C-alpha cells in the first residue's frame, strides 16, 4: 500500500506531528510518496533512513495510491483537488490549520488514521465539483473547484451588476460586490460567511449567494445542479475578479462565463464516527449554548 502526502507550507511546530505520521506509516508498511515541494521544506528538519519517493504533479499519480493525505487546512485540501483531477484517488485531510471543515481530522488522531488506512475501515464521501466554461482560457487545465466559483469586484472599485441566467432563462440582476455559486461542500465556506444556507453534501444543488447586495430583498437561493448558470457583467470598471476556490483570475467585463456540475467527482475520506452532522456541531459550536 502507498499514499501520497501533500502540503504547501511547513512550519516548525508541525515537525513532531509529521515525524509521527511518517513513523506510523512505516510501522504499518504503508509507503509514503511525498510532494516534492513539501519535501524540500522538511528535509532539513526531518531525517529519513532512505531517500523517500517523491511526486511533482498529477502525471506522477495513478490509481495505485490508496489516498492522498493533505496536511494543513481547508485551503491545502482544495489544492489536492486540482492535483488528483479525475483520478480515483480519495483525499484525506489532517487539520494543521484552524477551522477545518474539509480537513476535519485532528492531528491527535494520526495513529487512528493510519490504522483505518491499513484496515480499510474508513468511509469515502463523494463530493460534486463545479466546472467553469468561458470564451477565453481561464484556470489552465483545471477549470473546476470543490467549493465555489465567485465573481467579485476589484479592490475598492464600485459595485458591479451581474445578470444571472438558468439554462438561458433570466434569473435576476444582482447589484452587489460579487456573486458566489457554491457546491454543497462549499456551502460552509465563503457562501456561509455571506449568509448563505448550509446544504448537505449529497443534496445535488448549487447555492447562489450575493456578496453585499445593494437590494435588501435579494437573498441566497438553492437551485438543482443540473442547471447551467451563465452570467453577464456590467460595471464602471473594465475588469473584475473570477475565483475558483482559492485561485483567482482578473478578466475583462466583456467575457462570457457559465458554470455547471463537473462530469467527475472527488471522494473525501472520513473516519466512521465523523459524519457531516458531527462536523457541523463541532465546527459551528452548535449545542454549546448553556440553555441547552
C-alpha angles and dihedrals in degrees: 000000000000135000133194118232120207134180131149102203130037121202124187094238088063092061099096094045092050091048090049092050093049091047092050092050092049093047089054094047093248113144116224117213107193129208106252096229091052093046091055088057098047103037093088093056103032122056122211125204087219135009107279124229112259136202126201107183146353090286090069093057131082140161092279088084115097090210145319115255115212116204110198138037133315092287091059091050090050087057090058090058089066089043099057095034112174095344114118095244112133119221126232118194120203109192113237089149133067123273100008109192092164099024090051101151112100124229089241088067097062095115091048091049094052091047090051091051092049094048096035091234096138129104126234118216114201113223128193122228133214119236126206124213121188140162090246130044113274131174094006116250094337104068094159139083141196098219113029154321115231138186114205140172118249118261111295097351121127121278117278132229114232119191109202127198133190111213088336095310116118113254107172146315111243119206098195148112087267149319130248127204106193132187118225087264090052093048088090092052132058092341092057091052087056092053096266119152126260108249125195114249095241096048096105095223146117125229115216108202126176119220111228095335118205092220115067093207091064111100137172114273134197119225132178112268093233087080123098108224115203132183144206118193131207129180147132091260119073095224141036140183128270120191136187108192104306096344122094141192131188110223139175118260091240091069121116115230136182135165132203140161112292116244094235132046138211129228125226119204120225133173113253095254096049108081130162095266091053090049090052093049093046099043098039094038092235114176094022094105106118089229088069 
